[in-house]
Amino acid sequence: MSMNLRTRMLLVALLPATLVAVLLTAVFLIHAIDNLEQGLRTRGVAISRQMATAAEFGIFSGQRSGLSLLTASTLRIDPDARGAAIIDERGSVMASAGDLNMGAWPPLGRIEGSRLERDVLLFVEPVTRRIVPVDDIYAGTDARPGGESKVIGHVVVELSLEEVSGRGKRHIAAGVLIAMLGAALGGWLAQRIARAVTEPLVEANEVVARIGKGDLAVRMTAESAGPLQPLAVGINDMAERLGVTQEDLRARVAEATRDLKREKEAAEHATIAKSHFLAAASHDLRQPLHALGLFVSGLAQSDVARHEPKLVAHIQSAVDTLQNLLDAILDISRLDGGNIVPEIVSFPLNGSLDRLTRDLSLLAEQKSLQLKVRPTYVRVRSDPKIVERILLNLVGNALRYTRAGGVLVSCRHRGNSVLVEVWDTGEGIPESAREEIFEDYVQLANPERDRDKGLGLGLAICRRLADLLEIPLGVRSRPGRGSVFWIELPLAQEEAPVDEREAESPQAQQAVDAARIAGTVLVVEGDALVRAGMEQAIVGWGGSVMLAATREEALHRCRESGRAPDLTICNLRLPGGGGIELAQELRREFGQMAVLLVSADVSEEAQAAARGAGFALLKEPVPPGRLRAALRHLLAVRA
């Protein structure tokens, strides 16, 4: 750290001075070298012009010896002259001296310092002869003031740049040396300045680091801090104050830690208590709610319903709201507690869409809305129950918040997945609230908490279920135009055609559900209210009922009647034994009969046990319509 800081300060002090010295040296060198070459050019022009003047008579008279003396004297006069030549007007060399490169000469004309080679300058000067006319004083004409000039040859001079290059190199070496000496001097001064500043800073950094590690006894040497003495005094004062308050801080931290530990333990106990409470409430509330739903179903078929239809409808609405609220709260609790493990399988998506249509078509008709579900024949890989629950919540939400128009459920391919979209013509969702709507108990435009507009938990459950399946869930919306909620499901590796029986139309299924049942049903249930509700509902649907509260009573009723029931509805948890064992015992004694298990326990273990025994399992409270549909299906399969 100290070297780093010192190096930075050296660079800050040294770089500007060094840069200025280098730039000045470079400018000086460029100017000096340019002056050397310019001087050589000036000399070359002067030499060539002097030779041209002196060679005029020699060329005109053809005295080659005089011209040779002229070229030789040129080389002796100027040491940079590499060669000289005199050419007549026909291009013949009349005299030359030195080392000339005639093959590289351009067409002869006036040339003042053209670079012939890398280190040779070429100078060419025309040699002219002036013609002065002779005046005839007797002819009576006036004499002309001047004469005509005629080029009778050229003087060629080659000057070497070697000496100029050598001087330039010497100038460069001198400039570099001067720059290095200036940089060294500047570095020495910068180091002296940096040392005076960095040593106190380094010491301050070390002291602060040791204080940060808990060594509050360390102090700076204020006398040697120089201009940074106030900083040293301040750091020493800070260390003194920290030392005084350290014990107090430790005591407060220890007390806060104890408080946090107690609060954490209390929160853990509260979480455990909440889980126990919800587990108990799940069982204790579902059974009376199940019985209440059956009683309301029976009440709807009685004479009271014909006289007080609104009263029965209000009771049914209250029961449905209570059941939805209980299911939503328990689902949120199970999802937050990690008690749901998805079972990933390959399944046809169209079956889930058909059940969705069957369950929600009545709600759409009640609101005078159109519910359209486009069929699809793809197979996806996910948990079918969780996917169906997500779509049920999304479509139910769309129907609830759509006043006119309808809801469309469509599917389209996207690479190796399928995009399931729920379109509605509702009011739309503002962009600022498109993440907020997935939070618990959040409802838009429902400040009065009207239960008819939902509970604010449907989308929160969808988000948790989508996260559990690790699939995307999103929304697009245009306020005033509607919204599109979507999920993306991975396609199964091999798609298979959907069985036509799975694509049964919603109208046909509703007709089946509305039909009356025929047969004897044995109801084995420990709760008296549930037994009474089951009896009233099944009798109202046209069936006959045998009631039993325990295993012994169920066996006694069957033996007493002399014939086996067509179907047995048995609670999974009975006093003195389990419902699965009783159903198996009844089958062994009275032959094959249809069995339907009901239970408030919807854990994975309970579902696995029912599947292993080959029995259908419904979760309490069971809606009367779903119970009636299950009874008809099981009785039809047995028949």
VOGU-3710 file (C-alpha; in Angstrom, 3 decimals, decimal comma):
1> msmnlrtrml> 0,000/0,000/0,000  2,861/2,433/0,897  4,729/1,807/-2,357  1,519/2,157/-4,291  0,698/5,513/-2,727  4,272/6,788/-3,078  4,408/5,680/-6,702  1,162/7,469/-7,459  2,403/10,712/-5,981  5,693/10,403/-7,882
11> lvallpatlv> 3,799/9,929/-11,101  1,565/12,899/-10,375  4,599/15,140/-9,763  6,918/13,676/-12,404  4,748/13,071/-15,439  3,848/16,698/-16,270  7,473/17,912/-15,991  8,796/14,974/-18,001  6,135/15,443/-20,672  6,965/19,150/-21,034
21> avlltavfli> 10,714/18,400/-21,264  10,182/15,730/-23,908  7,922/17,974/-25,976  10,361/20,914/-25,841  13,285/18,676/-26,762  11,355/17,187/-29,662  10,442/20,631/-30,991  14,052/21,774/-30,720  15,376/18,672/-32,479  12,872/18,895/-35,317
31> haidnleqgl> 13,709/22,578/-35,833  17,470/21,958/-35,747  17,358/19,023/-38,183  15,100/21,009/-40,505  17,586/23,918/-40,440  20,457/21,589/-41,335  18,660/20,193/-44,367  17,402/23,633/-45,408  20,975/24,989/-45,251  22,172/22,143/-47,454
41> rtrgvaisrq> 19,464/22,949/-50,003  20,424/26,632/-50,018  24,073/25,740/-50,647  23,113/23,342/-53,420  21,070/26,009/-55,223  23,925/28,549/-54,937  26,542/26,053/-56,208  24,461/24,995/-59,193  23,739/28,592/-60,196  27,390/29,612/-59,905
51> mataaefgif> 28,453/26,627/-62,034  25,804/27,452/-64,644  27,141/30,985/-64,971  30,748/29,795/-65,176  29,999/26,988/-67,661  28,244/29,164/-70,283  31,380/30,000/-72,285  32,881/26,510/-71,939  29,770/24,838/-73,334  29,443/27,421/-76,138
61> sgqrsglsll> 33,107/27,137/-77,109  33,383/23,378/-76,450  36,307/23,658/-74,002  35,913/20,394/-72,097  39,113/20,824/-70,104  37,836/24,020/-68,510  34,523/22,381/-67,734  36,329/19,420/-66,073  38,306/21,850/-63,887  34,994/23,519/-62,944
71> tastlridpd> 33,312/20,238/-61,811  36,428/19,102/-59,931  36,705/22,441/-58,109  33,047/22,128/-57,033  33,810/18,862/-55,194  36,866/20,452/-53,521  34,973/23,549/-52,415  31,981/21,746/-50,723  32,663/18,558/-48,735  28,969/17,535/-49,002
81> argaaiider> 29,139/17,521/-52,825  28,930/13,935/-53,995  29,270/14,631/-57,710  28,867/17,284/-60,446  28,307/17,141/-64,192  27,851/19,512/-67,143  25,470/18,360/-69,901  25,124/20,011/-73,320  21,837/20,739/-75,004  21,870/17,325/-76,729
91> gsvmasagdl> 22,191/15,495/-73,386  25,827/14,536/-73,765  28,075/14,738/-70,724  30,786/17,271/-71,404  32,396/17,026/-67,961  31,764/15,153/-64,678  33,392/14,509/-61,343  32,545/12,350/-58,313  30,092/9,454/-57,858  26,981/10,219/-59,893
101> nmgawpplgr> 23,843/8,119/-60,252  22,841/9,221/-63,740  20,352/6,391/-64,239  18,077/7,791/-61,497  17,981/11,364/-62,922  14,569/12,675/-63,975  14,126/14,709/-67,182  16,506/17,663/-66,900  15,080/21,044/-66,008  15,454/23,424/-63,071
111> iegsrlerdv> 15,475/21,194/-59,911  16,214/22,677/-56,519  16,875/19,926/-54,004  14,856/16,909/-55,162  15,593/13,787/-53,111  17,221/11,352/-55,495  17,965/8,623/-53,026  17,424/8,317/-49,295  20,573/10,377/-48,551  21,176/12,344/-51,833
121> llfvepvtrr> 19,739/15,705/-52,981  19,707/16,533/-56,723  20,146/20,107/-58,070  19,834/20,946/-61,802  20,313/24,463/-63,224  19,908/25,295/-66,946  22,874/26,993/-68,679  21,648/29,813/-70,955  23,370/31,980/-73,566  22,135/35,504/-74,126
131> ivpvddiyag> 22,056/36,697/-77,789  22,617/40,429/-78,111  21,702/41,815/-81,613  24,155/44,063/-83,469  22,517/47,383/-84,408  23,110/48,880/-87,843  23,325/52,609/-87,272  23,253/53,088/-90,932  20,023/51,242/-91,410  18,185/53,972/-89,657
141> tdarpggesk> 16,512/51,628/-87,061  16,442/51,992/-83,273  18,520/49,596/-81,146  16,531/46,959/-79,061  17,054/47,211/-75,295  17,502/43,482/-74,566  18,367/40,107/-76,067  17,084/36,547/-76,342  18,168/33,653/-74,020  18,778/30,115/-75,202
151> vighvvvels> 19,360/26,959/-73,072  22,606/25,403/-74,252  23,045/22,828/-71,446  22,526/21,920/-67,768  24,596/21,803/-64,630  23,884/18,829/-62,338  25,032/18,714/-58,694  24,428/15,860/-56,215  24,831/16,709/-52,499  25,046/14,003/-49,801
161> leevsgrgkr> 22,823/14,068/-46,697  25,146/11,852/-44,670  26,714/14,750/-42,811  23,286/16,263/-42,120  22,027/12,893/-40,859  25,056/12,542/-38,624  24,538/15,994/-37,161  20,844/15,180/-36,647  21,714/12,001/-34,737  24,120/13,933/-32,573
171> hiaagvliam> 21,422/16,515/-31,890  18,951/13,725/-30,998  21,427/12,099/-28,616  22,093/15,447/-26,978  18,350/16,131/-26,695  17,631/12,707/-25,158  20,451/13,202/-22,677  19,115/16,618/-21,712  15,573/15,198/-21,334  16,855/12,338/-19,161
181> lgaalggwla> 18,798/14,716/-16,962  15,713/16,917/-16,606  13,540/13,914/-15,789  16,056/12,670/-13,232  16,168/16,065/-11,565  12,385/16,280/-11,572  12,110/12,733/-10,175  14,502/13,557/-7,369  12,501/16,636/-6,445  9,193/14,732/-6,744
191> qriaravtep> 10,510/11,949/-4,522  11,544/14,412/-1,858  8,129/16,038/-1,961  6,248/12,706/-2,092  8,212/11,280/0,835  7,310/14,260/2,985  3,608/13,657/2,233  3,317/9,890/1,868  5,140/8,777/4,999  2,587/10,413/7,321
201> lveanevvar> -0,242/9,116/5,109  1,152/5,584/5,174  1,489/5,741/8,919  -2,062/7,089/9,197  -3,318/4,243/6,998  -1,578/1,617/9,135  -2,881/3,169/12,343  -6,455/3,312/11,029  -6,198/-0,318/9,820  -5,027/-1,464/13,263
211> igkgdlavrm> -7,807/0,518/14,911  -10,268/-1,184/12,572  -8,959/-4,564/13,722  -9,565/-3,614/17,357  -6,148/-2,315/18,467  -7,300/0,931/20,079  -3,968/1,537/21,879  -2,073/2,428/18,695  -1,252/6,114/18,083  0,372/8,263/15,361
221> taesagplqp> 3,593/10,249/15,907  2,222/13,768/15,625  5,656/15,463/15,795  6,925/13,846/12,582  3,720/14,355/10,603  4,858/17,719/9,240  2,041/19,507/7,399  -0,272/16,592/8,207  0,005/17,096/11,954  -3,720/18,022/12,318
231> lavgindmae> -4,601/14,702/10,696  -2,410/12,801/13,160  -3,964/14,642/16,120  -7,462/13,882/14,806  -6,710/10,170/14,370  -5,252/9,938/17,875  -8,333/11,677/19,272  -10,593/9,284/17,347  -8,750/6,267/18,742  -9,074/7,685/22,265
241> rlgvtqedlr> -12,831/8,133/21,907  -13,280/4,716/20,355  -11,408/3,159/23,240  -13,703/4,880/25,730  -16,923/3,760/23,978  -15,825/0,263/22,943  -16,980/-1,438/26,111  -20,298/0,341/25,939  -20,753/-0,769/22,332  -19,852/-4,345/23,175
251> arvaeatrdl> -22,408/-4,370/25,961  -25,083/-2,984/23,637  -24,249/-5,474/20,886  -24,399/-8,346/23,360  -27,761/-7,157/24,627  -29,092/-6,684/21,082  -27,829/-10,151/20,152  -29,677/-11,653/23,091  -32,839/-9,782/22,102  -32,547/-10,956/18,490
261> krekeaaeha> -31,998/-14,519/19,621  -35,098/-14,362/21,789  -37,119/-12,858/18,933  -35,804/-15,505/16,540  -36,792/-18,288/18,913  -40,195/-16,676/19,408  -40,647/-16,420/15,610  -39,661/-20,067/15,172  -42,100/-21,099/17,891  -44,789/-18,964/16,246
271> tiakshflaa> -44,086/-20,590/12,868  -44,311/-24,052/14,389  -47,492/-23,090/16,220  -48,947/-21,669/12,994  -48,130/-24,876/11,148  -49,761/-26,963/13,896  -52,759/-24,658/13,937  -53,204/-24,790/10,174  -52,795/-28,557/10,192  -55,458/-28,865/12,883
281> ashdlrqplh> -57,670/-26,277/11,199  -57,323/-28,104/7,904  -58,916/-31,179/9,417  -61,292/-29,602/11,917  -62,700/-26,986/9,533  -62,953/-29,067/6,394  -65,336/-31,662/7,795  -68,028/-29,262/9,079  -67,601/-27,188/5,935  -68,016/-30,343/3,864
291> alglfvsgla> -71,192/-31,189/5,769  -72,455/-27,611/5,412  -71,991/-27,788/1,644  -73,947/-31,041/1,481  -76,746/-29,599/3,609  -76,972/-26,554/1,358  -77,100/-28,843/-1,671  -79,954/-30,750/-0,074  -81,647/-27,515/0,913  -81,490/-26,354/-2,694
301> qsdvarhepk> -83,550/-29,414/-3,728  -86,161/-29,042/-0,993  -89,424/-27,121/-0,828  -87,690/-24,336/1,090  -85,632/-23,489/-1,982  -88,795/-22,940/-3,997  -90,152/-20,514/-1,388  -86,878/-18,837/-0,416  -84,554/-19,148/-3,435  -82,596/-15,992/-2,595
311> lvahiqsavd> -81,941/-17,172/0,954  -80,604/-20,517/-0,297  -78,480/-18,767/-2,917  -76,993/-16,451/-0,280  -76,185/-19,419/1,967  -74,556/-21,238/-0,963  -72,507/-18,127/-1,829  -71,320/-17,765/1,755  -70,342/-21,455/1,898  -68,458/-21,181/-1,409
321> tlqnlldail> -66,608/-18,057/-0,254  -65,666/-19,692/3,037  -64,449/-22,807/1,238  -62,409/-20,768/-1,256  -60,845/-18,707/1,536  -59,914/-21,823/3,524  -58,430/-23,501/0,445  -56,436/-20,405/-0,477  -55,021/-19,876/3,022  -54,071/-23,521/3,390
331> disrldggni> -52,510/-23,562/-0,085  -50,421/-20,480/0,746  -49,302/-22,110/4,004  -48,353/-25,393/2,320  -46,465/-23,610/-0,467  -44,555/-21,381/1,953  -43,743/-24,383/4,118  -42,368/-26,395/1,192  -44,863/-29,209/1,767  -45,824/-29,612/-1,898
341> vpeivsfpln> -43,528/-31,676/-4,108  -44,417/-31,555/-7,812  -44,846/-34,857/-9,646  -43,479/-34,226/-13,148  -45,054/-36,462/-15,807  -45,976/-36,270/-19,482  -49,690/-35,603/-20,004  -52,064/-34,272/-22,719  -52,835/-30,609/-22,135  -56,259/-30,837/-23,739
351> gsldrltrdl> -57,657/-32,888/-20,843  -56,820/-30,118/-18,389  -58,384/-27,533/-20,694  -61,591/-29,577/-20,968  -61,898/-29,873/-17,200  -61,239/-26,139/-16,973  -64,116/-25,467/-19,359  -66,413/-27,798/-17,434  -65,680/-26,181/-14,085  -65,958/-22,535/-15,179
361> sllaeqkslq> -68,537/-22,531/-17,977  -71,375/-22,054/-15,465  -69,653/-18,991/-13,987  -69,248/-17,532/-17,478  -72,920/-18,125/-18,253  -73,989/-16,451/-15,006  -72,041/-13,310/-16,000  -73,211/-13,474/-19,654  -69,611/-13,867/-20,832  -68,152/-16,069/-23,545
371> lkvrptyvrv> -65,583/-18,638/-22,436  -63,687/-20,070/-25,396  -60,980/-22,702/-25,057  -59,168/-23,618/-28,233  -58,323/-27,329/-28,268  -54,748/-28,483/-28,514  -53,192/-31,883/-29,098  -49,785/-31,392/-27,541  -48,338/-33,242/-24,596  -46,414/-31,296/-22,002
381> rsdpkiveri> -44,103/-32,349/-19,203  -45,060/-30,950/-15,806  -47,330/-31,643/-12,840  -50,878/-31,861/-14,280  -52,622/-30,990/-10,992  -50,520/-27,907/-10,374  -50,828/-26,752/-14,007  -54,584/-27,210/-13,842  -54,722/-25,230/-10,592  -52,750/-22,334/-12,134
391> llnlvgnalr> -55,024/-22,202/-15,188  -58,133/-22,475/-13,004  -57,020/-19,449/-10,988  -56,037/-17,420/-14,077  -59,286/-18,093/-15,961  -61,393/-17,605/-12,809  -59,675/-14,290/-12,201  -60,273/-13,228/-15,816  -63,983/-14,068/-15,587  -64,296/-12,281/-12,253
401> ytraggvlvs> -62,818/-9,000/-13,511  -64,406/-8,996/-16,992  -67,729/-7,194/-17,286  -68,449/-7,622/-21,002  -67,017/-9,687/-23,819  -65,356/-12,901/-22,773  -62,263/-14,933/-22,007  -60,154/-16,921/-24,485  -57,672/-19,678/-23,605  -55,234/-20,477/-26,411
411> crhrgnsvlv> -51,974/-22,363/-26,883  -49,141/-21,794/-29,325  -45,725/-23,328/-29,865  -42,554/-21,479/-28,881  -39,498/-23,600/-29,667  -39,453/-26,605/-27,335  -42,310/-25,284/-25,210  -45,944/-24,287/-25,474  -47,296/-20,899/-24,407  -50,711/-21,107/-22,696
421> evwdtgegip> -52,386/-17,698/-22,762  -55,551/-16,467/-21,008  -56,988/-13,433/-22,837  -59,732/-11,259/-21,344  -61,591/-8,091/-22,320  -61,510/-6,546/-18,859  -60,367/-3,151/-17,705  -56,658/-3,920/-17,985  -53,853/-3,452/-15,489  -51,678/-0,326/-15,166
431> esareeifed> -47,996/-0,933/-15,850  -47,044/0,212/-12,336  -49,176/-2,553/-10,757  -48,203/-5,545/-12,923  -45,806/-6,917/-10,320  -47,857/-5,854/-7,321  -50,876/-7,970/-8,330  -48,898/-11,160/-7,621  -48,518/-10,213/-3,938  -50,750/-11,604/-1,156
441> yvqlanperd> -54,170/-9,960/-0,637  -53,551/-7,338/-3,355  -56,644/-6,337/-5,317  -56,990/-3,448/-7,734  -60,108/-1,264/-7,614  -61,526/-3,107/-4,587  -60,863/-0,925/-1,540  -64,093/-2,099/0,103  -62,844/-5,751/-0,033  -65,929/-7,039/-1,845
451> rdkglglgla> -65,811/-10,848/-1,618  -67,490/-11,138/-5,006  -64,293/-9,720/-6,515  -62,139/-12,412/-4,984  -59,786/-12,665/-2,028  -56,566/-11,344/-3,535  -54,787/-14,701/-3,202  -55,365/-16,318/-6,608  -52,454/-14,705/-8,435  -50,195/-15,055/-5,381
461> icrrladlle> -50,872/-18,799/-5,421  -50,221/-18,884/-9,187  -46,836/-17,205/-8,731  -45,835/-19,665/-5,982  -47,002/-22,664/-8,031  -45,161/-21,430/-11,130  -41,978/-20,969/-9,077  -42,465/-24,490/-7,710  -42,638/-25,870/-11,266  -39,824/-23,541/-12,404
471> iplgvrsrpg> -41,890/-22,244/-15,326  -42,316/-18,606/-16,458  -45,494/-16,738/-15,530  -46,231/-13,249/-16,828  -48,820/-10,707/-17,889  -49,309/-8,233/-20,736  -52,008/-5,617/-20,504  -53,407/-2,475/-22,105  -55,590/-0,385/-19,781  -59,100/-0,227/-21,169
481> rgsvfwielp> -58,468/-3,076/-23,645  -57,837/-6,154/-21,495  -55,043/-8,393/-20,238  -53,185/-11,575/-21,218  -51,824/-13,861/-18,489  -49,514/-16,637/-19,704  -47,446/-19,595/-18,579  -44,835/-21,489/-20,599  -44,759/-25,292/-20,318  -42,043/-27,590/-21,724
491> laqeeapvde> -43,178/-29,971/-24,435  -42,923/-33,707/-23,850  -40,264/-35,514/-25,874  -42,809/-37,489/-27,884  -46,255/-36,093/-28,555  -49,131/-38,537/-28,705  -52,674/-37,896/-29,999  -55,221/-37,116/-27,331  -57,820/-39,763/-26,643  -61,201/-38,687/-27,916
501> reaespqaqq> -62,693/-39,633/-24,561  -60,482/-37,023/-22,901  -61,786/-34,347/-25,289  -65,380/-34,787/-24,226  -67,318/-31,587/-24,751  -68,251/-29,503/-21,679  -71,947/-29,648/-22,619  -71,909/-33,430/-22,654  -70,123/-33,566/-19,321  -72,594/-31,119/-17,773
511> avdaariagt> -75,428/-33,278/-18,985  -73,831/-36,289/-17,308  -73,311/-34,364/-14,083  -76,915/-33,199/-14,077  -78,297/-36,747/-14,400  -79,530/-38,616/-11,340  -77,603/-41,511/-9,862  -78,975/-45,001/-9,214  -77,555/-47,452/-6,702  -76,861/-48,093/-3,028
521> vlvvegdalv> -74,078/-46,100/-1,401  -72,465/-47,074/1,905  -71,204/-43,972/3,750  -68,614/-44,703/6,458  -67,893/-41,431/8,278  -67,086/-40,701/11,916  -68,519/-37,166/11,818  -72,306/-37,159/12,335  -72,826/-33,893/10,436  -70,971/-35,216/7,400
531> ragmeqaivg> -72,982/-38,451/7,501  -76,220/-36,519/7,616  -75,147/-34,244/4,786  -74,050/-37,203/2,655  -77,392/-38,939/3,238  -79,432/-35,879/2,306  -77,399/-35,193/-0,842  -77,323/-38,798/-2,166  -81,041/-39,335/-1,502  -81,744/-36,050/-3,284
541> wggsvmlaat> -79,790/-37,334/-6,302  -81,938/-40,478/-6,463  -79,731/-43,006/-4,676  -80,216/-45,045/-1,490  -77,891/-44,711/1,492  -76,450/-46,963/4,216  -74,776/-45,053/7,074  -71,991/-46,244/9,399  -69,674/-44,484/11,814  -67,064/-47,233/12,432
551> reealhrcre> -65,577/-50,294/10,788  -67,725/-52,703/12,867  -70,903/-50,787/12,087  -70,115/-50,786/8,361  -69,594/-54,575/8,325  -72,760/-55,052/10,385  -74,857/-52,916/7,996  -73,657/-54,845/4,951  -74,230/-58,254/6,571  -77,637/-57,167/7,844
561> sgrapdltic> -78,828/-55,982/4,427  -77,833/-59,274/2,835  -76,265/-57,608/-0,200  -73,193/-55,572/-0,915  -73,516/-51,827/-1,671  -72,781/-50,596/-5,163  -70,340/-47,968/-3,894  -68,629/-47,184/-0,610  -67,702/-43,653/0,477  -65,180/-44,030/3,259
571> nlrlpggggi> -63,225/-41,467/5,235  -59,490/-42,055/5,043  -59,208/-41,714/8,837  -61,806/-43,641/10,849  -62,059/-44,257/14,584  -60,275/-47,530/15,274  -58,743/-48,021/11,808  -57,999/-46,671/8,377  -60,420/-46,247/5,491  -58,189/-48,057/2,995
581> elaqelrref> -58,040/-51,182/5,146  -61,829/-51,156/5,652  -62,483/-50,781/1,907  -60,147/-53,679/1,155  -61,866/-55,820/3,791  -65,305/-55,006/2,353  -64,116/-56,008/-1,103  -62,729/-59,310/0,167  -66,022/-60,185/1,920  -68,621/-58,775/-0,453
591> gqmavllvsa> -66,837/-58,767/-3,818  -65,754/-55,951/-6,086  -67,436/-52,638/-5,347  -66,617/-49,039/-6,238  -64,709/-47,189/-3,519  -64,356/-43,419/-3,026  -62,097/-42,097/-0,276  -62,596/-38,631/1,214  -60,274/-36,915/3,635  -59,170/-33,531/4,910
601> dvseeaqaaa> -55,613/-34,879/4,809  -54,263/-33,995/1,368  -50,604/-34,766/2,016  -48,477/-36,564/-0,561  -48,356/-39,640/1,670  -52,155/-39,863/1,773  -52,456/-39,465/-1,991  -49,718/-42,047/-2,596  -51,463/-44,531/-0,282  -54,787/-44,077/-2,093
611> rgagfallke> -53,156/-44,492/-5,496  -51,323/-47,577/-4,316  -54,622/-49,172/-3,251  -56,332/-48,202/-6,519  -58,952/-45,960/-4,875  -60,081/-42,474/-5,842  -59,439/-39,774/-3,222  -61,296/-36,445/-2,904  -60,251/-33,592/-0,665  -62,740/-32,312/1,904
621> pvppgrlraa> -64,726/-30,184/1,669  -65,988/-31,779/-1,558  -68,264/-29,539/-3,676  -71,613/-31,313/-4,191  -71,268/-31,151/-7,989  -67,865/-32,802/-7,903  -69,092/-35,471/-5,474  -72,098/-36,236/-7,690  -69,881/-36,465/-10,782  -67,479/-38,820/-8,965
631> lrhllavra> -70,354/-41,071/-7,835  -71,791/-41,293/-11,339  -68,370/-42,063/-12,830  -67,547/-44,803/-10,324  -70,994/-46,378/-10,607  -70,732/-46,319/-14,405  -67,289/-47,968/-14,285  -68,578/-50,677/-11,933  -71,572/-51,326/-14,184
//
